[in-house]
């Protein structure tokens, strides 16, 4: 965390639909390439921009049909908590 703070990393919300689509597409293509090269070491995970449900559905459909992921990653915020770090049940 100190390194992230030192380098000025901040939490940013992508509000541009085109950027969100391109970013997830690049992530999904990169993940698919690594999984194809090392199938015994990695599994595929589809990335989706949840702030744009229509694009998220498009990315998920593309991933399932073409990239064959074995999971999905949620990028976005829900109830002021990052969805990639859901609260643990009490």
Secondary structure, 3 states (H helix, E strand, C coil): CHHHHHCCCCCCCCCCHHHHHHHHHHHHHHHHHHHHHCCCCCCCCEEEECCCHHHHHHHHHHHHHHHCCCCEEEECEECCEEHHHCCCCC
